[in-house]
Amino acid sequence: MDLNTIEAVVPTADPADFRDGDAWLAGGTVLFSYGSYAFGPRPLRRLLDLSRAGWPAVTVHDDGLELAATCTIAELYALPGSPAVTGRGWPGLELIRPCCDSFVASFKIWNVSTVGGNICTSLPAGPMTSLCAGLDAVATVIGAGGATRTVPVAELVTGDGTNALAPGELLRSVRIPASALASRVAFRRLSLSNLGRSGVLLIGRLDPRDGLALTVTASTKRPVRLSFPADSPPDAERLAAAVGQSIPAELYHDDQHGLPAWRRDMTGRLAEEIRAELLGERRPDGSVAVSGDFWDGAGRGHAVSAQPSTQRPGASRGAADPSQRKEA
Ligand SMILES: Cc1cc2nc3c(=O)[nH]c(=O)nc-3n(C[C@H](O)[C@H](O)[C@H](O)COP(=O)(O)OP(=O)(O)OC[C@H]3O[C@@H](n4cnc5c(N)ncnc54)[C@H](O)[C@@H]3O)c2cc1C
């Protein structure tokens, strides 16, 4: 779509340049899809282009990972297995590719759309929100006077398309702590249709000191975090009660990607699968239950292939033929 109200595209990453009628431009996959009138009472007049900010996409520190807001989905997908993180002992990296894959879009979109743009769009099915909230990431935000503040990504997204950014504030980066990356993790995702947008996306994390953490996204309007201390892991009943208490009926999202009642039921089911998997509980036949578009029935985990598609040939939920890919 042409943004036919735009008068200027300004290359800047300085919040002091922001004025009424401006929008930060990252990959543009939302801005150029939704049009000038979708971002406030008045049409957009200028785009402040972040593409020349020059921020390194990924910086690996001993105490964690820093993802620039401008890191693209394709750059993030390439991180696991790269020399930058080899030997770090960070099982949490296993979440990166399933989360990228949950962003069901073509390589064209993956190569331009950004981690920051996804979080700032703040859709319930924002897979970068899921990843970052699930790994306790903290966002660094720059305000107009150059002051920075930090906010957990799980709290930055406040609802369907809403967030805690003030007008003109710039998301600079997200920092994922090494402690979260060092945890054992579990991932579940469901969507109503093959290659559809996520209707439910849950991430579990088990840390010997911090205990079990469960992050619910996509089924809820904003991320919901539940945690249980290491010395008191929940059984199925306690987990179900905690999910019920933490997520009131009105917090379940309602759109064409799933009815609230379905999202509630699947949230309960996947939460229990994650609990059983991370706490090592097995079903009577000895297997560990898994589900989700990108997981095989034998529990072997995420099937990795070159982007854009990770769907297995013949899988009931997927299609290996890229021509069958739908865009959400
Ligand atoms: C085919 C297709 C499939 C898609 N599937 C999904 C999906 O499954 N889930 C999903 O969540 N989205 C999906 N989207 C929507 C969108 O592509 C993503 O949310 C994407 O990550 C947005 O990133 P971007 O860099 O293109 O953002 P842009 O379009 O550049 O920006 C989006 C919004 O974020 C603001 N913004 C961007 N960067 C910053 C920053 N650093 N600081 C402050 N504000 C900022 C912009 O001003 C704008 O309001 C899809 C889009 C397409 C076209």
The ligand as a Tripos MOL2 file, in Angstrom:
@<TRIPOS>MOLECULE
LIG
   53    58     1     0     0
SMALL
NO_CHARGES

@<TRIPOS>ATOM
      1 C1          2.5470  -11.7180    5.4620 C.3       1 LIG1
      2 C2          2.6390  -11.1650    6.8470 C.ar      1 LIG1
      3 C3          2.5370  -12.0230    7.9340 C.ar      1 LIG1
      4 C4          2.6020  -11.5290    9.2300 C.ar      1 LIG1
      5 N1          2.4940  -12.3870   10.2850 N.ar      1 LIG1
      6 C5          2.5640  -11.8900   11.5430 C.ar      1 LIG1
      7 C6          2.4640  -12.7580   12.6720 C.ar      1 LIG1
      8 O1          2.3050  -13.9630   12.5540 O.2       1 LIG1
      9 N2          2.5250  -12.2090   13.9030 N.ar      1 LIG1
     10 C7          2.7260  -10.8630   14.0720 C.ar      1 LIG1
     11 O2          2.8150  -10.3890   15.1990 O.2       1 LIG1
     12 N3          2.8230  -10.0360   13.0300 N.ar      1 LIG1
     13 C8          2.7460  -10.5030   11.7900 C.ar      1 LIG1
     14 N4          2.8160   -9.6560   10.7300 N.ar      1 LIG1
     15 C9          2.8990   -8.2140   11.0180 C.3       1 LIG1
     16 C10         4.3430   -7.6400   10.9280 C.3       1 LIG1
     17 O3          5.0150   -8.0720    9.7930 O.3       1 LIG1
     18 C11         5.2160   -7.9410   12.1210 C.3       1 LIG1
     19 O4          4.6200   -7.5250   13.3160 O.3       1 LIG1
     20 C12         6.6140   -7.3400   11.9760 C.3       1 LIG1
     21 O5          7.4680   -7.9360   12.8870 O.3       1 LIG1
     22 C13         6.6720   -5.8330   12.1020 C.3       1 LIG1
     23 O6          8.0250   -5.4250   12.0080 O.3       1 LIG1
     24 P1          8.5300   -4.2680   11.0590 P.3       1 LIG1
     25 O7          9.9720   -4.1290   11.3310 O.co2     1 LIG1
     26 O8          8.1570   -4.5230    9.6410 O.co2     1 LIG1
     27 O9          7.7050   -3.0450   11.6510 O.3       1 LIG1
     28 P2          7.2410   -1.6660   10.9680 P.3       1 LIG1
     29 O10         6.1420   -1.9230    9.9950 O.co2     1 LIG1
     30 O11         8.4070   -0.8950   10.4870 O.co2     1 LIG1
     31 O12         6.6560   -0.9530   12.2770 O.3       1 LIG1
     32 C14         5.5330   -1.4760   12.9540 C.3       1 LIG1
     33 C15         5.1280   -0.5340   14.0870 C.3       1 LIG1
     34 O13         6.1380   -0.5210   15.0900 O.3       1 LIG1
     35 C16         6.7000    0.7860   15.2460 C.3       1 LIG1
     36 N5          8.1290    0.5900   15.4610 N.ar      1 LIG1
     37 C17         8.9720   -0.1570   14.7030 C.ar      1 LIG1
     38 N6         10.1910   -0.1930   15.2460 N.ar      1 LIG1
     39 C18        10.1240    0.5450   16.3920 C.ar      1 LIG1
     40 C19        11.0720    0.8770   17.4040 C.ar      1 LIG1
     41 N7         12.3370    0.4220   17.3780 N.pl3     1 LIG1
     42 N8         10.6740    1.6540   18.4390 N.ar      1 LIG1
     43 C20         9.3830    2.1200   18.5030 C.ar      1 LIG1
     44 N9          8.4440    1.8280   17.5790 N.ar      1 LIG1
     45 C21         8.8150    1.0430   16.5220 C.ar      1 LIG1
     46 C22         6.3550    1.5220   13.9480 C.3       1 LIG1
     47 O14         6.3310    2.9220   14.1040 O.3       1 LIG1
     48 C23         4.9920    0.9270   13.6290 C.3       1 LIG1
     49 O15         4.0010    1.5390   14.4090 O.3       1 LIG1
     50 C24         2.7700  -10.1350    9.4330 C.ar      1 LIG1
     51 C25         2.8650   -9.2760    8.3310 C.ar      1 LIG1
     52 C26         2.8040   -9.7720    7.0540 C.ar      1 LIG1
     53 C27         2.9150   -8.7890    5.9130 C.3       1 LIG1
@<TRIPOS>BOND
     1     1     2 1
     2     2     3 ar
     3     2    52 ar
     4     3     4 ar
     5     4     5 ar
     6     4    50 ar
     7     5     6 ar
     8     6     7 ar
     9     6    13 1
    10     7     8 2
    11     7     9 ar
    12     9    10 ar
    13    10    11 2
    14    10    12 ar
    15    12    13 ar
    16    13    14 ar
    17    14    15 1
    18    14    50 ar
    19    15    16 1
    20    16    17 1
    21    16    18 1
    22    18    19 1
    23    18    20 1
    24    20    21 1
    25    20    22 1
    26    22    23 1
    27    23    24 1
    28    24    25 2
    29    24    26 1
    30    24    27 1
    31    27    28 1
    32    28    29 2
    33    28    30 1
    34    28    31 1
    35    31    32 1
    36    32    33 1
    37    33    34 1
    38    33    48 1
    39    34    35 1
    40    35    36 1
    41    35    46 1
    42    36    37 ar
    43    36    45 ar
    44    37    38 ar
    45    38    39 ar
    46    39    40 ar
    47    39    45 ar
    48    40    41 1
    49    40    42 ar
    50    42    43 ar
    51    43    44 ar
    52    44    45 ar
    53    46    47 1
    54    46    48 1
    55    48    49 1
    56    50    51 ar
    57    51    52 ar
    58    52    53 1
@<TRIPOS>SUBSTRUCTURE
     1 LIG1         1 GROUP 0 **** ****
